[in-house]
Amino acid sequence: MENFAASVRQAGVALRDLFEPTPLQKNDHLSAKYGAEIWLKREDLTPVRSYKLRGAFNAMRKIGAGSQGHFVCASAGNHAQGMAYACRHFGTRGTIFMPVTTPKQKIDKTRIFGNGVIEIVLTGDYFDQTLAAAQDFARAQGATFLSPFDDADIIEGQATVGLELLDQIGAAPDLVVLPVGGGGLAAGVTRLLAELAPGTRAEFAEPEGGGSLREALLAGAPVTLPVVDNFVDGAAVARIGDLPFRTLAGFDADRVHTAPEDRICATMLEMLNIEGIVLEPAGALAVDVLRDIPDLAGKRVVCICSGGNFDFERLPEVKERAQRFSGLKRYFILRMPQRPGALRDFLQLLGPQDDIARFEYLKKSARNFGSVLIGIETTAPENLDRLRERLETAGIGYRDITHDPALAEFLI
């Protein structure tokens, strides 16, 4: 039986028809920050700005894609674009199902990558509905359904990321940090490392609102999460893939680090503002959890930056969430007395670096008091702590709703 590493190397050779190996870059900023040698594997620089092209191409190559083939997938993002690009390369027909709610920018990019050989079907408000429609269509048409991660050839293709980084770095790294969604990339790379670099440790990064691998490891089997936060859309998966879990089942749950969504936003802005690197939320996962991994000092560490398909229309939301995580922006509901001069008295409590970013009366019918929604931006978290102390001293009732998900979503 052919060993896994040999198959991955064949896949890597075939991939050169599409693109050269993505860069492996030492990052001085992160290295200084963590006292380690931090390298970034830039999967955001593939032709489709994510590693998903690797798996789609490899699966289609091994099946024997050509003008008579027909491939189907369900995806609102990177898997769709990867399959579309591979369909164009092989000149084979593709049908891509996307939720009706998919942003136009993603639909247009997928269509461009497919360049006339793919058809896009918009159906379903939720991904589960889209997935069921795609699978039904594939069965009815006798087409090949291409899973984003629960497929041996997909996993083998994603493993070429690990093969490239080992070839590029020269000596095996101490640690590789892998983002996890459905688990295809993590399973492929860890299986490859087990053969070629058994001394290299793997740690994993998941979004806090989609920790399907961690929950599966704790339960001993894949479980379906009852609720998923879709902000990290490239990795927010309700259930780890069955095939990937067979490889990942032997890892300890403590090696899976869950990243808060607001903190991921702060990491995205850090990489954009300091390094000029555009990462989507899933692409920033591995960098974000470096702060959670113990004993990094002096280690050689590779972070897989899995994708850079970021819609800049989301930048205001990312900035907002990053400020809230960093303690530089808070939202309060104030109970203000309805009398002349009350607002002036409140304004005098603000510090020199405190700026009003939002001000809105929520209730005007109270006889003696009114409720005000106010957002305050500042330059240091302690400024807002001091503001709260001044509010209490002045007897102004308030409620901090910054991290209250229900109120924040409704009011902010």
N, C-alpha and C positions, 0 to 999 in steps of 0.2 A: 504493500500500500504506500502510495506516494506521501511523503511527509508534508506537513502544512507549510513549512518555510519554503520548500521547493516550489510548491504551487503558488505561493504568494510572489515569489521571485518571477515566475512566468507571467503572472498578472502585471507585475511592475514593468517588465519589459514591454508587454503589449500596450500599457498605458502611455508609453513614450510616443505613440502615434497621435496622442491628443495633447499632451503637455509635458514639459520638463518637470523634474521633482520640485516641489514647492520649497521655498527657502527655509533653512534652519538658522535662526539669527540669535546671537547672544544679545541680551538686553541689559545694558549697563544700569539703567534706572532701577529695574527690579532686582538686579544683582546687588546693588548697593543697599536697597531697601531691606532685603532679607539676609544679607551677609552670605550669599550663596552665588553659584554660577547658574544663572537662569537663562535658559534658551527657549525661544518660541518657534514652534513648528507652524508655519504660516499657511494653514489650509484656506484662509480667507483670500489667498492669491491664486487659486485654481481658476480655470476659465469661467466657472459658474460661482466662484467666490465661496465654495464650501467643498468639503471632502466627499459629499454624496455622489459626485460624478464617478468616483472610483468604483464604488460598489455596483452602481447601475451599469457602467461600462463592462465590468467583469462578468456580471450575471448574463448580460446580453451576448457577450463574446462567447461564453461557454455554452450557451444554449444554441448558438449559431444564428445570430441575428442577420437578416438580409432583407431583400425587397419583398419576400413573401411572408415575413414575420409580422406579428402584431402584439404589441406590449401594452399593458394597462397598469396604471397606478393611481393611487389616491394620495394627494398631498397638496398642501397650501403653500409650500415653500421650496426648500433646498432639494428634496428628493425629486420633486416635479421638474425642477430646472436641470438636475443631473440626468434624468431619464430623457428629457427633451434633447439635450445636447448629444447624448449617446445615440438616440434615434437618428438625428441628423448625420452623425458620423457613419452609421451603418446603412443609412438610406432605408430604414425600416419604419413601418407605421406605428404610431403611438397614440393612445387615447388617455388623456390625463383628466381625472375627476378632481374638481376643487370645490370647496364650500362656496355657497353664494356670497358669503361675507368676505371672501378673499380680496385684499386690496388690489385695485386695478394695476398698480405698479408691478406686483408679483405676476399677475396674469400676463401682462404685456411682455415682461422679461422672459417668461416661460415660452411664450409664442415666438419670440425672436430667436431663442436658442433652438427651438424646434424647426424653424425656417421652412415651414410648409409641409413637413411630414407628420406633424402631430395635430390632434384635435383636442380642444379643451372643452370639457363639459362642466358647467356650474350647476351643482345640485346639493341640497341639504343645507340647513342653517348650522348644523353641528357636524364635526368631523366623522363621528360614528355613522351618521346617515350617509355621508359622502363615501366612506369606506364600503358600506354595505352595497351601495349602488354600483361602485366600481367592480366589486367582486362578482355581483350578479351579472353585470355586463360581460366580464371576462369569461365567465362560464357559458353564457349564451352565445358568445362569438367564437368560442374555442381559442381565445387569446391567452397569452401568458401574463398572469398577474405578478407584478414585481413588487415584493414587499420592501419597505424601506430599511428593515433590519432583521427580520425573522427568516433569513434565507442563508444557506451555507455559502453560496457564491458571492452574495452581497458582503458577508462577513470577511471572506477571503480578500475581496477587493479593498475593503476599508483597511485591512491589515497592511496594505502597501504603505500607509502612513508610517507605521513602525519600521518597516524595512528601510525606507528612505532615511529616516532620522538616524538609524544605527549606522548606515553607510556614510552619512554626512558628518556625524559628530566624532567619528574616529575611534573613540573608546566608549564602552557602554556607560550610559548615565547611571547615577545612583537611583534616580527616581523619575518616573514619567507620570504626569498628572493628566487624566483622561476625563473629558466631559461625557456624561451619560444621558441619553434620552431613551431610545429603545434598546440600546446596548450593543449594536452591531460594531461600532468602532472600538469600544472597550473590549469586547470579546475577541475581535480580530487581533488587536495590538497585544493584549496580554497573552494570548495563545502563542503569538510569534515570539514575544519576549521569553516565554518559558523555554522555547527551543534555542534561541540564539543568544539571549542575554539573561540567563536565569538569576544572576545576581542583582538585576535591576528591579527595584520595588515599584509597584503600581499603586497609586491612590486615585480616587474617583471624585468627581464633582457633579452634583445634581442641584437643580433649583429647589428651594425649600417647598415650593408649591407643587412639586412633581417628583418626589423622592421614591420612585418605583423600585429602583435597585435596592436601596437601603431597606425598604419595607419587605421586599422579597427575601433578602438575606436574613432578616430578623424572623420571618415566618418559615423559612426553609423551602419556600416555593414561590413562584410568581403570584402576586395578589393584585387585584384591581383597586386602585385608589378611588374612594368615593367622590372626592372633589379634587380638581386640578386647576392651578392658577396658570393660565395660558400666556402670561406675559413673556416668559422665556420660550417662545413658540417653537424654537428648534430643538428643545429638549424636554418640554412639558408633556410627558407620556404617562398615561394612567396605569400602564402595565408593561413591565419589562418583557422583552421578547423571550419566548420559550427556548429557542436555540441559543441566543446569547447567554441566557441564565445558566445553561449547562456548563459553559466555560467559567462563568463568574461566580457560581455557587460556592466555590471553595474559599472565597475571600471573606475576611471578617467585616462585619457591618461598620466597625469603627474606622475602616479605611474609606468609607463613603462620607463625603463632607457635603452638607446641604447649605447652599448659599441663599441668603435672603434676597428677594427680588430687588428691594431698594438698594441693597449693598452692591448688587451686580451693576446697577445704574451708575453708582459712584465709580466702580472699576472701569466701566465703559468710558466715562468722561475723563478719568485719569489717563487711560491709554490714548484717547483722542487728543487731549490737550497737551500732554507731555511728550508722547511718542508719535503723534500723527497717525495712529493706527485705528482704523474704523472696524469695530467688532460688533456683531449682533449680540443680543443677550446671551445666547448659547455659546457664542464664540469667546465670550469673556469669562466663562465659568471656571476654567482651569486656572487662570490668573487670579481670579477672585478668591479661591479657596487656599491660596498659598499661605494666607495669614492663619489658617486653621490647622496647618500641618506642622507637627512638632519637629524639632531638631533639623531644620533646614540648613543651618549655618555650615558653611564649608562644603555643601553637597553640590553635585552637578545635577541640575533638574531641567527636564523638558516639559513645557506646557503645550498641549495641543490647542491651538486657536482654531476652532472647528469651522468658523464661518464669519463672513463679513457682509451679509446681505441685510444691511440696516437701512430702513426707510427714514430719511431725515425729517419727515413729517412727525416722527415720533420723538424727535430731539427735545421739544419742550417738556414732554412727559418724563423722559429720562432725566433731564436736569432737575425737574421738580422732585422726583423720587430720590435722586442723589442728595439734594439739599436736605430733605427730610431725614434721610439716613444719617447724614453728617451732622445733624443738629443745627444746621444753619437756617432752617425755616420751620416755623411752627404755626399752627392754626389754633385759634382760641375762639370760644363763644363767651363773650363778655356780658355780664348783667349790668347794664349802664342805667343810672338814674336819669329819668327824662326831665331834666331841668336845664336852664341856661348855664352854659359854662362847663357842663359835664364832659363834653368831648375835649375841650381845652385842657381840663385837669388831667384827662387820660394821656393826651399827647405829651404833656410835660413829664410823664413817667418814662417815656422812651429814651434810650441811650443814644449817643452820637452816631453809632454805627447801625442803629435799628431803623429799618425802612418798612413802611406799610406797603405790602404787595397786594392786599385784598381788604376791602372794607364794604360790608353790606349789612343793612338792617334786616334781621330775620323776622321780627315781630314788632309791630307799631301800635298794637291795640292796648297794651298794658297801661294802666293808669299812672303808675309811678316809675316803672322800670321797663326798659326795652332790651332785646337781645341783639347783639352785634356779632357777626362773623368777621374776624380779622386775621389776616395772614401777615406775619412779620418775618422779614429776611434780615440776616445780620452777617457779621464777618467772623464770629467765633461762637461756639456753642454756649460758653459761659455767659455771654451777653443776654441770652434768653433766660437763663437761670436767674440772673439778677433781675430781669424784668418781672419774672413771676414773683420774686420776693417783694418787689415794689408794689405790685398789684395787691398782694396780701396785706402789706402794711397800710395801703390806702383804703382797704376795705372793699375793693372792687371784686365782685364774684366772677370767677371764670372757670371754664372747663377746657382743658387741652385735648383737642380731638385729632391731633396730628397722626396718631397711630391707632385710631379707632376706625377699623376698616369700613363699617357700615356708614357711620356719619361722614367719614372722609369721602367715600365714593358718592354719597348723595349730595353733599354740600360743596365739595371741592372739585 
